[in-house]
Amino acid sequence: MTSLAWVAAVISIRGLLSLLALGLQLSWQAQQQRERRHYLLTVTRALPTGAQIDEGQPDGSWLRLTIGCPQASESHHG
């Protein structure tokens, strides 16, 4: 019975460590996304209407942003 209790304890500890690692990873990814959003908003607000930006993505793909006139509903977001 003692060895079974040790196995259960090790599995529980591994599970908790896995959840902690996942939580830290998700927190880091969320922070990276907030920083990226702030960067893109800062850059796009500084450009004139009609300008285009080609932005490289972490996965190797590219995103093209075209700066347009803000609509009334968008002008209230920050």
ZATI-799305 format. One line per 4 residues: their letters; for each residue z, y, x of N, C-alpha, C. Coordinates in Angstrom, 3 decimals. Atoms other than C-alpha are relative to their C-alpha. Layout:
<rs>
A) Z Y X Z Y X Z Y X | ... $
</rs>
This chain:
<rs>
MTSL) 0.000 -1.195 0.821 0.000 0.000 0.000 0.000 1.255 0.862 | -0.083 -1.174 -0.864 0.761 2.374 2.856 -1.372 0.397 0.523 | 1.322 -0.325 -0.513 -2.745 2.107 4.297 -0.881 0.591 -1.103 | 0.753 -0.556 1.129 -4.213 2.775 0.854 0.391 1.457 -0.246 $
AWVA) -0.464 -1.384 0.163 -2.087 5.920 0.591 -0.582 0.893 1.095 | 0.588 -0.776 -1.101 -3.327 7.076 4.011 -1.481 0.266 -0.243 | 1.424 -0.152 0.300 -6.951 6.488 3.001 -0.186 1.060 -1.087 | 0.086 -0.984 1.085 -6.427 8.466 -0.202 0.322 1.401 0.510 $
AVIS) -0.364 -1.309 -0.556 -4.749 11.294 1.741 -1.125 0.557 0.852 | 1.108 -0.447 -0.861 -7.600 11.451 4.285 -1.185 0.446 -0.843 | 1.102 -0.367 0.892 -10.199 11.480 1.512 0.299 1.322 -0.702 | -0.383 -1.245 0.672 -8.285 14.228 -0.297 -0.108 1.187 0.957 $
IRGL) 0.068 -1.087 -0.987 -7.995 16.316 2.870 -1.454 0.323 0.327 | 1.428 -0.248 -0.263 -11.705 15.858 3.643 -0.651 0.743 -1.159 | 0.552 -0.672 1.175 -12.565 16.870 0.097 0.406 1.462 -0.052 | -0.479 -1.389 0.006 -10.418 19.995 0.326 -0.673 0.818 1.099 $
LSLL) 0.677 -0.704 -1.094 -11.927 20.917 3.702 -1.468 0.257 -0.333 | 1.392 -0.184 0.421 -15.424 20.408 2.294 -0.117 1.136 -1.008 | 0.011 -1.088 0.987 -14.627 22.677 -0.649 0.268 1.349 0.656 | -0.283 -1.227 -0.720 -13.173 25.287 1.691 -1.225 0.470 0.778 $
ALGL) 1.211 -0.342 -0.754 -16.277 25.158 3.898 -1.095 0.514 -0.936 | 0.997 -0.444 0.970 -18.534 25.481 0.855 0.329 1.392 -0.520 | -0.414 -1.324 0.464 -16.519 28.439 -0.420 -0.267 1.077 1.042 | 0.269 -0.968 -1.073 -16.774 30.186 2.953 -1.489 0.253 0.154 $
QLSW) 1.456 -0.154 -0.109 -20.515 29.534 3.117 -0.548 0.854 -1.147 | 0.464 -0.779 1.151 -21.077 30.909 -0.393 0.432 1.464 0.111 | -0.477 -1.364 -0.198 -18.963 33.957 0.402 -0.850 0.727 1.034 | 0.841 -0.593 -1.050 -20.981 34.609 3.577 -1.386 0.316 -0.544 $
QAQQ) 1.324 -0.227 0.571 -24.277 34.218 1.689 0.012 1.173 -0.977 | -0.105 -1.115 0.943 -23.115 36.618 -1.028 0.088 1.323 0.744 | -0.101 -1.214 -0.800 -22.162 39.195 1.616 -1.355 0.355 0.602 | 1.329 -0.247 -0.562 -25.584 38.814 3.265 -0.939 0.568 -1.062 $
QRER) 0.851 -0.492 1.091 -27.299 39.352 -0.094 0.367 1.432 -0.382 | -0.415 -1.380 0.296 -25.216 42.488 -0.782 -0.520 0.960 1.069 | 0.495 -0.848 -1.089 -26.145 43.895 2.640 -1.506 0.164 -0.084 | 1.464 -0.064 0.133 -29.826 43.058 2.099 -0.387 0.919 -1.159 $
RHYL) 0.285 -0.864 1.153 -29.803 44.718 -1.337 0.229 1.461 0.365 | -0.292 -1.375 -0.408 -28.178 47.840 0.112 -1.092 0.526 0.931 | 1.060 -0.394 -0.932 -30.751 47.957 2.927 -1.301 0.301 -0.748 | 1.254 -0.204 0.729 -33.707 47.548 0.563 0.068 1.221 -0.908 $
LTVT) -0.138 -1.186 0.847 -32.378 50.171 -1.858 -0.075 1.279 0.825 | 0.019 -1.181 -0.859 -31.820 52.639 0.977 -1.417 0.303 0.473 | 1.363 -0.192 -0.504 -35.315 52.110 2.378 -0.933 0.446 -1.119 | 0.940 -0.335 1.070 -37.127 52.211 -0.954 0.269 1.383 -0.598 $
RALP) -0.295 -1.339 0.532 -35.321 55.365 -2.095 -0.484 1.099 0.931 | 0.440 -1.001 -0.973 -36.420 57.143 1.079 -1.522 0.136 0.038 | 1.459 -0.012 -0.067 -40.127 56.394 0.533 -0.606 0.704 -1.202 | 0.679 -0.665 1.124 -42.601 58.329 -1.608 -0.590 -1.026 -0.971 $
TGAQ) 0.632 0.844 1.004 -44.078 56.892 -4.799 -1.353 -0.474 0.506 | 1.267 0.581 -0.421 -46.988 54.579 -4.080 0.057 -0.677 1.365 | -0.129 0.629 -1.314 -45.733 53.486 -0.655 0.223 -1.498 -0.168 | -0.213 1.445 0.019 -45.680 49.781 0.180 0.784 -0.422 1.227 $
IDEG) -0.784 0.569 -1.092 -43.277 47.775 2.316 -0.269 -1.497 0.013 | 0.089 1.447 -0.169 -43.924 44.280 3.675 1.283 -0.445 0.682 | -1.314 0.421 -0.478 -40.563 42.593 4.155 -0.013 -1.493 0.281 | -0.093 1.411 -0.354 -40.144 39.299 6.027 1.258 -0.626 -0.570 $
QPDG) -1.120 0.729 0.584 -37.899 36.746 4.344 0.551 -1.005 1.019 | -0.589 0.971 -0.921 -35.490 34.376 6.156 -0.744 -1.347 0.040 | 0.711 1.281 0.037 -37.603 31.381 5.049 -1.415 0.095 0.571 | 1.321 -0.175 -0.598 -40.718 32.825 6.756 -1.033 0.592 -0.944 $
SWLR) 0.934 -0.597 0.952 -42.359 34.138 3.580 0.109 1.523 0.079 | 0.025 -1.461 -0.005 -43.187 37.813 2.987 0.090 0.518 -1.418 | -0.155 -0.670 1.283 -42.317 40.138 0.147 -0.630 1.379 0.129 | 0.604 -1.328 -0.008 -44.442 43.199 -0.633 0.594 0.809 -1.142 $
LTIG) -0.577 -0.910 0.983 -42.651 46.033 -2.398 -0.897 1.221 -0.117 | 0.749 -1.223 0.252 -44.640 48.839 -3.999 0.931 0.958 -0.727 | -0.926 -0.977 0.558 -42.624 51.964 -4.729 -0.686 0.708 -1.159 | 0.523 -0.654 1.193 -43.225 53.206 -8.260 0.988 1.034 -0.506 $
CPQA) -0.900 -0.973 0.627 -41.702 55.864 -10.467 1.091 -0.760 -0.758 | -1.065 0.684 0.749 -38.279 54.809 -11.799 -0.123 0.288 -1.491 | -0.008 -0.189 1.443 -38.127 54.265 -15.520 1.360 0.536 -0.394 | -1.251 -0.615 0.456 -35.405 55.953 -17.562 1.168 -0.987 0.075 $
SESH) -1.095 0.973 -0.006 -33.377 52.725 -17.862 0.398 -0.372 1.421 | -0.299 0.356 -1.380 -33.592 52.097 -14.088 0.706 1.131 0.745 | -0.550 -1.136 -0.734 -32.509 55.581 -13.048 1.525 0.064 -0.041 | -1.448 -0.009 0.119 -28.913 54.901 -14.095 0.686 -1.052 0.872 $
HG) -0.566 1.072 -0.833 -28.466 51.857 -11.807 0.158 0.507 1.420 | -0.217 -0.470 -1.350 -27.036 52.356 -8.353 0.242 -1.101 0.890 $
</rs>
